[in-house]
Amino acid sequence: MRTALGVVGTLLAWYALAFVPPAAVALAVGEPPWPFLVTGSAVALTGLALRRLTGPRPPLGVREGFLVVVAVWLLAPAFGAVPFLLGDVPQLDRPADAWFEAMSGFTATGATVVTDLDALGTDMLFWRQFSHWLGGAGIIVLALAVLPRLRIGGRELLRSELPGPVEIETLGETVRGTARRLWKVYLAVTAAGVLALAALGWAGLDRRMGLFDAFSYATSAVSLGGFAPHDDSARGLAPVTQWVLCGLMAVAGVNLLQLYRLAALRQVRAAARDEELRTYAVLLVVASGVVAAELWAAGDAGGAGALRHGAFQAVSVMTTTGFATVDWAVWGTVATLTLLALMFVGACAGSASGSVKVVRHLVLLRFTRRELEQAVHPDAVLPVRVSGRVIGARVLRSVLLFALLYLLVLAVGTFCLTLDAGTGTATGAGAGGGGVLTALGAAAACLGNVGPAFGELGPSGSYAPLGAVSKVVLGALMLLGRIEIVPLAVLLRRGYWRA
């Protein structure tokens, strides 16, 4: 416990620096910077106090790693909500709303309770986008990259932080080197995205795309979050900008480690042999075609428009970004069911994507096929393989455990939302005519870190009509989706605290 709290204190002390950029933006645009400075000071003092109280500590182990991950992801959004409250933001002046928005930002979910983004100051808009970008690659991964004191036990932290069953042993001689490679790729993709979008504005291809909008949309696309600086998400952008965003989201959905191998090590053949990457690309193409065909057949869009909207929404939902070029909540049954199914797929493990991840689906399919074959040939030795590698029993158990927990949490979350709506504490979409289906869509969107759901909670709406209880439930689902459930489930066992 002492070790975990000491590491949390170290991480908080460095997290305090995250409040400096929005304070600088506030000064630049003539807004008061003190909400960010006060919050940053409080975070720094809390972190330093934890470090001082814990004193000398033994090395970080696997058990402590779980506690560190959960504590950081609980505290970061909690402190991240404070500037909204101190800044007297009318739409975020209630603690539940401010916490929901901050949790959505740091977990790169993109669900929002703000109904008028134009009413927010530039400093608060910047803070929303910056929290997205920090949370996308992971605060802990950044800390591992810059803090040499975390090199002991850092492998456990990195394993708990990276989404999906990612193998980290072959990525570098040290954990710090691995974390640095991750952030180099993340920074490079972000910079390329900002420059590409800004160039469209400079060239006059999208006059709406100024430098701040380019930064906002690029950071959201790379973090696979979906926060936008305008109420219409990506609907008001030029078609060429939408295509660029679509490509940026698709690239960001690839395993960051695989991107490093491709860009820095030129391991093209290794990438071509990666089954997760190939399956990810095929699913994006097929889903885009299905949605585009449905839009064209239903007359919702024609020709190039159907292809653009179909591809954009399929990529946006599968990568759990949540950007929208149209309101998919009013689409036909086939397109809606396709998007709902994509919410449970996710992108590649090791990306900022939420949901289940492609590689887990591959493992589950191979495991199911193996079990069916062994039912006929019980003496056969049939290992489960993905990309030519044998999947060990430990990884198989972890994938099965995650799948079961994911479905259980989704069911419990849906039940809680439905119950809250039934008691009358929720209003609007959460309590209205949507019923169980609306609750299921909202729970799936938040647990999968997608953001927008369906109906009044879709791309053209917001989560503002929901009651405080529903917002807390959905915020908890966002957290569970970001940390992938298991760390918190481990902490809830009595055996963890007795050991």
Salt bridges, closest charged atoms under 4 A:
ASP97 OD2 - ARG94 NH2 3.01
ASP97 OD1 - LYS471 NZ 2.47
GLU101 OE2 - ARG128 NH2 2.95
ASP118 OD1 - HIS230 ND1 3.75
GLU161 OE2 - ARG482 NH2 3.48
GLU169 OE2 - ARG159 NH2 3.05
ASP213 OD2 - HIS230 NE2 2.88
ASP232 OD1 - ARG208 NH2 2.80
GLU275 OE1 - ARG366 NH2 2.44
GLU371 OE2 - ARG370 NE 2.80
GLU484 OE2 - LYS357 NZ 2.93
GLU484 OE1 - ARG360 NH2 2.84
